[in-house]
Amino acid sequence: MHSPQLDSSAKSATAAPGRTPAVIRLLVLATFVVILNETIMINAIPRLMSALHITEQTAQWLSTAFMLTMAAVIPITGWFLQRVSTRSAYATAMGLFLLGTALAAVAPAFEVLLGARIIQASGTAVMMPLLMTTLMQVVPETDRGRVMGTVSLAISVAPAMGPTVSGVILQFGSWRLLFAVVFPIAALITWRGLKQLKNVGEPRFSTVDWLSVVTAAAGFGGLVYGLSRFEGGDVRVAAAIVAAGLVAIAVFVFRQLSLQKRGVPLLDLRTLRHRTYTVALILMSVAFMAMLGSMVLLPLYLQNIRGLNALEAGLLVMPGGLAMGLLGPTVGRLFDRFGGRVLVIPGAIGITLSLVGFTQVTMTMPLWQLLGLHTLLMVGLAATFTPVFTLGLGAVPPPLYSHASSILSTLQQVAAAIGTALVITVMSARADALGSAGVTETLANLNGMRLAFIVGAALSVAVVITALLLPARADNAGKTDEVDEAGKPGEDEAGKSGETDRTEETRPVEQPV
């Protein structure tokens, strides 16, 4: 069944080659603002402890709960984005974010502030999959690398810039200023977005499987929560929670496999049949672990070992974050011209070299060396993320874009939790062992950090190996995967739910290279 409405919306939203569609520019701006808040509370913890009379572990929940909510909500967005219009999804996401931000700014107690962060995260969880799904629908394949380079500014640079932004804002006032500054900016973006945003695609309505919703929230949320408990908590309790989360995820997976036979999964796991997409997921997850691990360790080293304040530590890591953002569009254009391998492989090697360099940190390592290593890490990540996102999502057919972007976003949160838990656990265990042996606290912590960086460097080797498995271009991967799908016509019953019609309707957006 052909839909004139879809044709008109797709044509109006799709930009001419060489130009970024207005809808993507709006969504990138909105996504940058909401994702920035994932890490904006890191530098505010000392202020919050004093103002709200809470412990450091309690204050840390403001970041943990944000990440936890993202992990629990994102798996549901694949279903949600297929069943509402672009404008409705945008209004829901930004409305929740604005409500949470306003509530946080006036929160009288920690419990209210925590609830506000959860509401913020619920809106943020919708924005990233919405951006990725819309991009894949309206951007011609020949321009996806360039546009995805701009998108990487929101996805990767925003969390990296969070501590720097908060460090600057906190110089001028209390922790409430973090939300007071963000609110009018987010409100202006929301107003402009609702004024200019046009619907892309056509929503499909169906019932939701509540068992899938519950097991997804319990599984992914429980996994992230359990991993966060390794940081200074009871290891046995944390391990039990992680195990329970993994069991819930297993139930969720089996449920989706069952629902796929009827064409109504909450999160369509058929995306994992596409080899390029699966390889991209693995590479992205390990690279994200390396990035978040360094983001946690470096400020601890700079402030606790070297004696820098929060603003100075934030300014030191700012050049790397800016380099990552500024290189995004350039990396995207290079990808469109030369393909992914010439970027991903050197980028992966750069990540490994920088982490190897961080294993040599000392009490007196010059700050310019630290700045150079961090910048190399961010440049390596910039050269890696944009091609990986583009190759991975380009390998799946259009009806699976929303599900593919939801899985990608969910794994980012899980990888962030694993990376944080891993480096903190390794660092603490090593520091405690050395402390028991009579080593001074500062030296014990320094050696713990060095060991944690060694673990990160070892993991980054997997990024290099995985990079070698990626194809040069998304169209090569897509053709291979489409042949695989076409060779199994009897296995997919997605047509019963209208996916076959939607494939034909969305296919004109694809442009051959």
C-alpha positions as CSV (number, residue, x, y, z in Angstrom):
1,M,0.0,0.0,0.0
2,H,1.5,3.3,-1.1
3,S,1.2,6.4,1.1
4,P,1.2,9.9,-0.5
5,Q,1.5,11.4,3.0
6,L,4.8,9.6,3.5
7,D,6.1,10.6,0.1
8,S,5.4,14.3,0.8
9,S,6.8,14.3,4.2
10,A,10.0,12.4,3.1
11,K,10.5,14.8,0.2
12,S,10.0,17.9,2.2
13,A,12.4,16.7,5.0
14,T,15.1,15.3,2.7
15,A,17.8,17.8,1.9
16,A,19.6,18.2,-1.4
17,P,23.0,16.4,-1.5
18,G,25.6,18.4,0.3
19,R,23.2,20.0,2.7
20,T,22.1,19.0,6.2
21,P,18.3,18.8,6.6
22,A,16.8,21.4,8.9
23,V,15.1,18.7,11.0
24,I,18.5,17.2,11.7
25,R,20.1,20.5,12.8
26,L,17.2,21.0,15.2
27,L,17.4,17.5,16.7
28,V,21.2,17.7,17.0
29,L,21.0,21.0,19.0
30,A,18.3,19.6,21.2
31,T,20.1,16.3,21.7
32,F,23.4,18.1,22.7
33,V,21.6,20.1,25.4
34,V,19.8,17.0,26.9
35,I,22.8,14.7,26.8
36,L,25.1,17.4,28.3
37,N,23.1,16.9,31.5
38,E,24.2,13.3,31.9
39,T,27.6,14.3,33.2
40,I,26.9,17.9,34.3
41,M,26.5,16.9,38.0
42,I,29.9,15.4,38.4
43,N,31.7,18.6,39.6
44,A,28.7,19.7,41.7
45,I,28.9,16.7,44.2
46,P,30.9,18.6,46.9
47,R,28.5,21.5,46.7
48,L,25.5,19.2,47.0
49,M,27.0,17.3,49.9
50,S,27.3,20.6,51.8
51,A,24.0,22.2,50.7
52,L,21.7,19.1,51.1
53,H,23.6,17.4,54.0
54,I,24.2,14.1,52.1
55,T,27.1,11.7,51.7
56,E,29.2,11.4,48.6
57,Q,27.6,8.0,47.8
58,T,24.1,9.5,48.1
59,A,25.1,12.5,45.9
60,Q,26.5,10.2,43.2
61,W,23.0,8.8,42.7
62,L,22.1,12.0,40.8
63,S,24.4,10.8,38.0
64,T,23.7,7.1,38.5
65,A,19.9,7.5,38.5
66,F,20.2,9.5,35.2
67,M,22.2,6.7,33.6
68,L,19.9,4.0,35.1
69,T,16.8,5.7,33.7
70,M,18.3,6.0,30.3
71,A,19.2,2.3,30.3
72,A,15.6,1.3,31.4
73,V,13.7,3.6,29.0
74,I,15.7,3.5,25.8
75,P,14.8,-0.1,24.9
76,I,11.2,1.0,24.8
77,T,11.9,3.8,22.4
78,G,12.1,1.6,19.3
79,W,8.4,0.7,19.7
80,F,7.5,4.2,20.8
81,L,9.1,6.0,17.8
82,Q,7.4,3.7,15.3
83,R,4.0,4.6,16.8
84,V,4.1,8.3,17.2
85,S,4.9,11.2,14.8
86,T,8.2,13.0,14.8
87,R,6.7,16.1,16.3
88,S,4.9,14.1,19.1
89,A,8.1,12.3,20.0
90,Y,10.1,15.6,20.0
91,A,7.4,17.3,22.2
92,T,7.3,14.4,24.6
93,A,11.1,14.3,24.9
94,M,11.7,18.0,25.4
95,G,8.6,18.4,27.6
96,L,9.8,15.8,30.0
97,F,13.3,17.3,30.0
98,L,12.0,20.8,30.7
99,L,9.8,19.6,33.5
100,G,12.7,17.8,35.1
101,T,15.0,20.8,34.7
102,A,12.5,23.2,36.2
103,L,11.8,20.9,39.1
104,A,15.5,20.4,39.8
105,A,16.2,24.1,39.9
106,V,13.8,24.6,42.8
107,A,14.1,21.2,44.5
108,P,13.9,21.7,48.3
109,A,15.4,18.3,49.1
110,F,17.5,15.6,47.7
111,E,14.6,13.3,47.1
112,V,12.9,15.9,44.9
113,L,16.1,16.6,43.0
114,L,16.6,12.8,42.4
115,G,13.0,12.6,41.0
116,A,13.7,15.6,38.8
117,R,16.9,13.9,37.4
118,I,14.8,10.8,36.6
119,I,12.2,12.9,34.7
120,Q,15.1,14.7,32.8
121,A,16.6,11.3,31.8
122,S,13.2,10.0,30.6
123,G,13.1,12.8,28.0
124,T,16.8,12.4,27.1
125,A,16.3,8.7,26.5
126,V,13.9,9.5,23.6
127,M,16.0,12.2,21.9
128,M,19.0,10.2,20.9
129,P,17.1,7.3,19.1
130,L,14.8,9.9,17.6
131,L,17.8,11.8,16.1
132,M,19.4,8.7,14.7
133,T,16.2,7.2,13.3
134,T,15.2,10.5,11.6
135,L,18.7,10.9,10.1
136,M,18.6,7.5,8.5
137,Q,15.3,8.3,7.0
138,V,16.0,11.8,5.5
139,V,19.7,11.9,4.7
140,P,20.8,10.5,1.4
141,E,23.4,7.7,1.8
142,T,26.1,9.7,0.0
143,D,25.9,12.4,2.8
144,R,25.4,10.3,5.9
145,G,29.1,10.4,6.9
146,R,29.2,14.2,6.9
147,V,25.9,14.6,8.7
148,M,26.7,11.8,11.2
149,G,29.9,13.7,11.9
150,T,27.7,16.6,13.1
151,V,25.6,14.2,15.1
152,S,28.7,12.9,16.9
153,L,29.0,16.4,18.5
154,A,25.8,15.7,20.4
155,I,26.3,12.0,21.1
156,S,30.0,11.9,22.1
157,V,31.1,15.5,22.9
158,A,28.2,16.5,25.1
159,P,29.0,14.0,27.9
160,A,32.7,14.8,27.6
161,M,32.0,18.5,28.0
162,G,29.6,18.2,30.9
163,P,32.3,18.4,33.7
164,T,33.9,21.4,32.0
165,V,30.6,23.3,31.6
166,S,29.6,22.6,35.1
167,G,33.0,23.7,36.4
168,V,32.6,27.1,34.8
169,I,29.0,27.6,35.9
170,L,29.7,26.6,39.5
171,Q,32.3,29.5,39.7
172,F,29.3,31.9,39.5
173,G,26.9,30.4,41.9
174,S,25.2,27.4,43.6
175,W,24.4,24.0,42.0
176,R,20.9,25.3,41.2
177,L,22.5,27.5,38.6
178,L,23.3,24.4,36.5
179,F,19.6,23.9,35.9
180,A,18.7,27.6,35.8
181,V,21.1,28.2,32.9
182,V,20.0,25.1,31.0
183,F,16.2,25.7,31.3
184,P,15.8,28.9,29.1
185,I,18.2,27.4,26.5
186,A,16.2,24.2,26.3
187,A,12.9,26.1,26.3
188,L,14.0,28.2,23.3
189,I,15.2,25.1,21.4
190,T,11.9,23.4,22.2
191,W,9.8,26.3,20.9
192,R,11.9,26.7,17.8
193,G,11.7,22.9,17.1
194,L,7.9,22.7,17.5
195,K,7.6,25.8,15.2
196,Q,9.8,24.3,12.4
197,L,9.8,20.6,12.8
198,K,7.9,18.5,10.2
199,N,6.8,14.9,10.6
200,V,9.0,12.3,8.9
201,G,7.5,8.9,8.0
202,E,4.2,7.5,9.1
203,P,3.4,6.1,12.5
204,R,2.0,2.6,12.9
205,F,-0.3,1.8,15.8
206,S,-0.3,-1.5,17.8
207,T,-0.5,-2.8,21.3
208,V,2.5,-2.9,23.6
209,D,3.7,-6.1,25.3
210,W,3.9,-5.2,28.9
211,L,6.0,-8.2,29.9
212,S,8.7,-6.9,27.4
213,V,8.5,-3.4,29.0
214,V,8.9,-4.8,32.5
215,T,11.7,-7.2,31.7
216,A,13.6,-4.5,29.6
217,A,13.4,-2.0,32.4
218,A,14.3,-4.5,35.1
219,G,17.0,-6.1,33.0
220,F,18.9,-3.1,31.6
221,G,18.1,-0.9,34.6
222,G,19.2,-3.6,37.0
223,L,22.4,-4.3,35.1
224,V,23.4,-0.6,35.2
225,Y,22.4,-0.3,38.9
226,G,24.3,-3.4,39.9
227,L,27.5,-2.2,38.1
228,S,27.2,1.2,39.8
229,R,27.1,-0.6,43.2
230,F,30.6,-2.0,42.7
231,E,31.9,1.6,43.4
232,G,32.4,1.4,47.1
233,G,29.5,-1.0,47.8
234,D,29.2,-4.6,48.8
235,V,30.7,-6.6,45.9
236,R,28.5,-9.7,46.6
237,V,25.3,-7.6,46.6
238,A,26.4,-5.8,43.4
239,A,27.2,-9.1,41.7
240,A,23.7,-10.5,42.7
241,I,22.0,-7.5,41.2
242,V,24.0,-7.8,38.0
243,A,23.1,-11.5,37.8
244,A,19.4,-10.7,38.3
245,G,19.6,-8.0,35.6
246,L,21.2,-10.5,33.2
247,V,18.5,-13.0,33.9
248,A,15.8,-10.4,33.2
249,I,17.6,-9.5,29.9
250,A,17.6,-13.2,28.9
251,V,13.9,-13.3,29.5
252,F,13.4,-10.1,27.5
253,V,15.5,-11.6,24.6
254,F,13.5,-14.8,24.5
255,R,10.3,-12.8,24.6
256,Q,11.4,-10.7,21.7
257,L,12.3,-13.8,19.6
258,S,8.8,-15.1,20.3
259,L,7.1,-11.8,19.4
260,Q,9.2,-11.5,16.2
261,K,7.4,-14.5,14.8
262,R,4.2,-12.5,14.9
263,G,5.9,-9.3,13.7
264,V,5.3,-7.3,16.9
265,P,8.5,-7.2,19.0
266,L,9.1,-4.3,21.4
267,L,12.8,-4.2,20.3
268,D,13.4,-6.0,17.1
269,L,16.5,-8.2,17.4
270,R,16.6,-9.0,13.7
271,T,19.0,-6.0,13.5
272,L,21.6,-8.3,15.0
273,R,21.4,-10.6,11.9
274,H,23.3,-7.9,10.0
275,R,27.0,-8.6,10.6
276,T,28.2,-5.1,10.0
277,Y,25.8,-3.7,12.5
278,T,26.7,-6.3,15.2
279,V,30.5,-5.6,14.7
280,A,29.8,-1.8,15.0
281,L,27.9,-2.4,18.2
282,I,30.8,-4.3,19.7
283,L,33.4,-1.7,18.6
284,M,31.3,1.2,19.9
285,S,30.6,-0.4,23.2
286,V,34.3,-1.1,24.0
287,A,35.3,2.4,22.7
288,F,32.6,4.0,24.9
289,M,33.9,2.1,27.9
290,A,37.4,3.5,27.3
291,M,36.1,7.0,27.0
292,L,33.9,6.9,30.1
293,G,36.7,5.2,32.1
294,S,39.2,7.9,31.2
295,M,36.5,10.6,32.0
296,V,36.2,9.2,35.5
297,L,39.9,8.5,36.2
298,L,41.5,11.7,34.8
299,P,39.5,14.2,37.0
300,L,40.2,12.0,40.0
301,Y,43.9,12.1,39.2
302,L,44.0,15.8,38.5
303,Q,42.1,16.8,41.6
304,N,43.1,14.1,44.2
305,I,46.7,13.5,43.2
306,R,47.8,16.8,41.5
307,G,45.7,19.2,43.6
308,L,43.8,21.0,40.8
309,N,40.4,22.4,41.5
310,A,37.3,21.4,39.6
311,L,37.5,24.4,37.2
312,E,41.2,23.8,36.4
313,A,40.6,20.1,35.9
314,G,37.6,20.9,33.6
315,L,39.7,23.4,31.6
316,L,42.5,20.8,31.1
317,V,40.2,18.3,29.4
318,M,38.3,20.9,27.4
319,P,40.7,21.1,24.4
320,G,40.2,17.3,23.9
321,G,36.4,17.7,24.0
322,L,36.5,20.7,21.6
323,A,38.8,18.8,19.2
324,M,36.4,15.9,19.2
325,G,33.5,18.2,18.3
326,L,35.3,20.3,15.7
327,L,36.7,17.2,14.0
328,G,33.2,15.5,13.7
329,P,32.1,17.1,10.4
330,T,35.6,16.8,8.9
331,V,35.7,13.1,9.8
332,G,32.2,12.7,8.3
333,R,33.3,14.3,5.0
334,L,36.4,12.0,4.9
335,F,34.2,9.0,5.5
336,D,31.9,10.0,2.5
337,R,35.0,10.3,0.3
338,F,37.2,7.4,1.4
339,G,35.1,5.0,3.5
340,G,35.4,3.9,7.1
341,R,38.5,1.8,7.4
342,V,41.0,4.6,6.7
343,L,39.5,6.4,9.7
344,V,38.5,3.7,12.1
345,I,41.7,1.8,12.1
346,P,44.0,4.8,12.8
347,G,41.4,6.1,15.3
348,A,41.4,2.8,17.2
349,I,45.2,2.8,17.3
350,G,45.2,6.4,18.6
351,I,42.8,5.3,21.4
352,T,45.2,2.5,22.4
353,L,48.3,4.7,22.3
354,S,46.7,7.4,24.5
355,L,45.6,4.9,27.1
356,V,49.0,3.3,27.1
357,G,50.4,6.8,27.7
358,F,48.1,7.3,30.7
359,T,49.5,4.1,32.3
360,Q,52.7,6.1,32.9
361,V,51.1,8.9,34.9
362,T,53.3,10.0,37.9
363,M,53.1,12.7,40.6
364,T,55.0,15.1,38.4
365,M,54.0,14.3,34.8
366,P,53.9,17.7,33.0
367,L,50.3,18.9,32.4
368,W,51.0,19.5,28.7
369,Q,51.7,15.8,28.3
370,L,48.4,14.9,30.0
371,L,46.6,17.4,27.8
372,G,48.3,15.9,24.7
373,L,47.3,12.3,25.7
374,H,43.7,13.3,26.4
375,T,43.5,15.2,23.1
376,L,44.9,12.1,21.3
377,L,42.2,10.0,23.0
378,M,39.4,12.3,21.9
379,V,40.7,12.6,18.3
380,G,40.9,8.8,18.1
381,L,37.4,8.5,19.4
382,A,36.2,11.2,16.9
383,A,37.8,9.2,14.0
384,T,36.1,6.1,15.3
385,F,32.6,7.0,16.4
386,T,31.3,8.7,13.2
387,P,32.2,5.9,10.8
388,V,31.0,3.2,13.2
389,F,27.6,4.8,13.7
390,T,27.2,5.4,10.0
391,L,28.3,1.9,8.9
392,G,26.3,0.2,11.6
393,L,23.0,1.9,11.0
394,G,23.5,1.9,7.3
395,A,23.7,-1.9,7.4
396,V,20.0,-2.4,8.5
397,P,16.9,-1.9,6.3
398,P,14.8,1.2,6.9
399,P,12.0,-0.4,9.0
400,L,14.6,-1.4,11.6
401,Y,16.2,2.0,12.0
402,S,14.4,2.9,15.2
403,H,15.1,-0.5,16.7
404,A,18.8,-0.3,15.7
405,S,19.3,3.1,17.1
406,S,17.5,2.1,20.3
407,I,19.9,-0.9,20.8
408,L,22.9,1.3,20.0
409,S,21.8,3.9,22.6
410,T,21.0,1.3,25.2
411,L,24.4,-0.3,24.8
412,Q,26.1,3.1,25.2
413,Q,24.5,3.4,28.7
414,V,25.5,-0.2,29.6
415,A,29.0,0.4,28.3
416,A,29.3,3.6,30.3
417,A,28.2,1.8,33.5
418,I,30.6,-1.1,32.8
419,G,33.5,1.2,32.1
420,T,32.9,3.3,35.2
421,A,32.4,0.3,37.5
422,L,35.5,-1.5,36.1
423,V,38.0,1.4,36.5
424,I,36.7,2.3,40.0
425,T,36.7,-1.3,41.2
426,V,40.2,-2.0,39.8
427,M,41.6,1.3,41.2
428,S,40.0,0.8,44.6
429,A,41.1,-2.9,45.0
430,R,44.7,-2.0,44.0
431,A,44.8,1.1,46.3
432,D,43.4,-0.9,49.3
433,A,45.9,-3.7,48.8
434,L,48.9,-1.3,48.7
435,G,47.4,0.7,51.6
436,S,47.4,-2.5,53.7
437,A,51.0,-3.1,52.8
438,G,52.0,0.3,54.3
439,V,52.1,2.4,51.1
440,T,51.0,6.0,51.6
441,E,47.4,6.9,50.5
442,T,48.5,9.1,47.6
443,L,50.9,6.6,46.1
444,A,48.4,3.8,46.6
445,N,45.7,5.7,44.7
446,L,48.2,6.7,42.0
447,N,49.2,3.0,41.5
448,G,45.5,2.1,41.5
449,M,44.8,4.6,38.7
450,R,47.7,3.3,36.7
451,L,46.5,-0.3,36.9
452,A,43.0,0.9,35.9
453,F,44.5,2.6,32.8
454,I,46.3,-0.6,32.0
455,V,43.0,-2.4,32.0
456,G,41.5,0.3,29.7
457,A,44.5,0.0,27.3
458,A,44.1,-3.8,27.2
459,L,40.4,-3.4,26.3
460,S,41.2,-0.9,23.6
461,V,43.1,-3.6,21.8
462,A,39.7,-5.1,21.1
463,V,38.7,-1.9,19.4
464,V,41.7,-2.2,17.0
465,I,40.8,-5.9,16.2
466,T,37.1,-5.1,15.7
467,A,38.0,-2.2,13.4
468,L,39.7,-4.6,11.1
469,L,36.4,-6.4,10.6
470,L,34.4,-3.4,9.4
471,P,33.8,-2.9,5.7
472,A,35.0,0.3,4.0
473,R,31.5,1.6,3.1
474,A,28.0,1.2,4.4
475,D,26.5,0.4,0.9
476,N,28.7,-2.7,0.7
477,A,27.5,-3.9,4.0
478,G,23.9,-3.0,3.2
479,K,23.9,-4.9,-0.1
480,T,25.4,-8.0,1.6
481,D,22.9,-7.9,4.4
482,E,19.9,-7.3,2.0
483,V,20.9,-10.4,0.1
484,D,21.0,-12.4,3.3
485,E,17.5,-11.1,4.1
486,A,16.2,-11.7,0.7
487,G,17.5,-15.3,0.8
488,K,15.2,-16.1,3.7
489,P,11.8,-14.9,2.6
490,G,10.0,-17.5,4.7
491,E,11.5,-16.6,8.1
492,D,10.2,-13.0,8.4
493,E,6.6,-12.5,9.1
494,A,7.0,-8.8,9.6
495,G,4.7,-8.2,6.7
496,K,1.8,-9.1,8.9
497,S,2.3,-6.0,11.0
498,G,2.8,-3.8,7.9
499,E,6.6,-3.7,7.9
500,T,6.8,-5.0,4.3
501,D,4.7,-2.1,3.2
502,R,6.8,0.3,5.3
503,T,10.0,-1.0,3.7
504,E,8.7,-0.2,0.2
505,E,7.5,3.2,1.4
506,T,10.7,4.2,3.1
507,R,13.0,2.8,0.5
508,P,12.9,5.8,-1.9
509,V,14.7,7.9,0.8
510,E,17.8,5.7,0.2
511,Q,20.2,7.1,-2.4
512,P,22.8,4.9,-4.1
513,V,26.4,5.9,-3.9
